[in-house]
Amino acid sequence: MTLGLLIATGPPAPAAAPPAPLESPAQRIARLRSEAAKVQRTIGQMNDRVEVLVERYNANREALTRTQAAQASTQRRIERAQLELGAAKQQLDQRVWAIYTGGSPVSSLAELVNASDLHEALTTAKYQEDVLESDRGTLARIEQAKHALVVLAAQLATQRQAQENLQAQLGQQHQQIEQQLAGQRAYLARLTAAVRKAVEEERRRQEELRRQEIARRLAALRAARLRAAQAAAARRASGGSGSPAPSPSTAAGRAVAFALGQLGKPYQWGATGPGSYDCSGLTQTAYSYAGVSIPRVSAAQWYAGPHVGMGDLQAGDLVFYATSLSDPSTIHHVGMYIGRGLMVEAPFTGAVVRVSSVGRADYIGATRPTG
C-alpha cells in the first residue's frame, strides 16, 4: 500500500468484538441464585440491625413507663407528707394559742404548794409533763415531714430528669429505626423483578434446608434422649431412680394456641397486638393471655424461666437468637417453639407472623417460662 493510499483511507478499522455469549437457562439460574443469596444475606443483616435498635427502643420505653409510675408514687408520698406537715402545724398552732390564752403550761411552785395533798401535786406535775412531751412530739413530726418533703422533692427531680433523658433517647432511636428501614426500602427498590423473585425463591429454599437440617438434628437428639430414658428405666427396674420427661404445661399450650392464632398479622416494631406485633411483643402477649407474666424485651425474656437444651424443647418454650452466641445481652430476636423444629415468630418489617424453622446460625438457646 502506498503512503498516499494509507493517508486517504486511514488506519484499518479495529476488528469487531465478538458478541457476548448467550446465557444458558442453567447459567441464568445459577447467576440469579448467587445474586439472590448475596441480597438475602444483606437483607438479613439489615433486619438484625433494625431488631437490635427495636429491642433497645422497647427496653427504654419500658424504663420510661417504670419512671412515670415511680414519679406518680413519689407525688403521692409528697402529698401525704404535706398533709402530715399541715396537721402537725395546725396542732402546734392550737397549742400555742392555748398557752397564749391560758398561760404557761408549767406549774408554778405556788400551785404545787397549794395542792391539797401530795397525790394532787404529783398528778398535776405528771399532766403538765405529758403536755410538754406532746408539744415536743408535734415539733418532731413537723421536722420529719419537712425532711421527708426535701428528700421526696429531690427524688422527683431525679425521676423527671430520667424521664426527659429517656424521652430524648426514644426520639433518637425512633429516628434511627426509621432511617434504617428507609435505607432497606431503597435497597429493595433497586432490585430488578427477576432478582426479587429469585430472593424469595432463595429464602424458601434456605428455609426448607433449615427445616430438613433441624429435623435431622432433633431426630438425633431424640434418639439420644430415648437411649438415656431406656437406661434410666433399666436402673429403676433394678432399684434405681429416674423420672420421665415432663409434658408441656397447660399455660404453654394456651400460649402456643394464641401465638398461632396471630398468623398472618403484620410485623410492626414496638407493637404488642392485637393487630400487629414485633418479636418479643408476640411472645409476651401470648404468655399474658395464658396467665404468665414475662418481660417485654427479648434479652430480658431470656431469664424468664429455666434454660433448656435443644433436645429437650417443648411447645411453648421461647427460642432466642443473638449476635454473639456467647453473650445473651446481644439477643435481638425471640420466637415460640411449637414442635417438630418449628417456631411461630413475628420476624421483621414487611413480613407477617409466620411459622419458621428454629435452625438458624444465630440460635443461642431456649427458655421455659412455665418452669
Buried (B, 14 or more C-beta within 10 A) or exposed (E): EEEEEEEEEEEEEEEEEEEEEEEEEEEEEEBBBEBBBEBBEBBBEBBBBBBBBBBBBBBBBBBBEEBBEBBEEBEEBBEEBBEBBEBBBEBBEEBEEEBEEEEEBEBEEEBBEEBEEEEEBEEBBEEBEEBEEEBEEBEEBBEBBEEBBEBBEEBBEBBBEBBEBBBEBBEEBBEBBEEBBEEBEEEBEEBEEEBBEBBEBBBEBBBEEBBEEBBEBBEEBEEEBEEEBEEBEEEEEEEEEEEEEEEBBEBBBBBBBBBBEBEEBBBBBBBBBEEBBBBBBBBBBBBBBBEBEBBBBBBBBBEBBEBBEBBBBBBBBBBBBBBEEEEBEBBBBBBBBBBBBBBBBBBBBEEBBBBBBBBBEBBBBBBBBBE
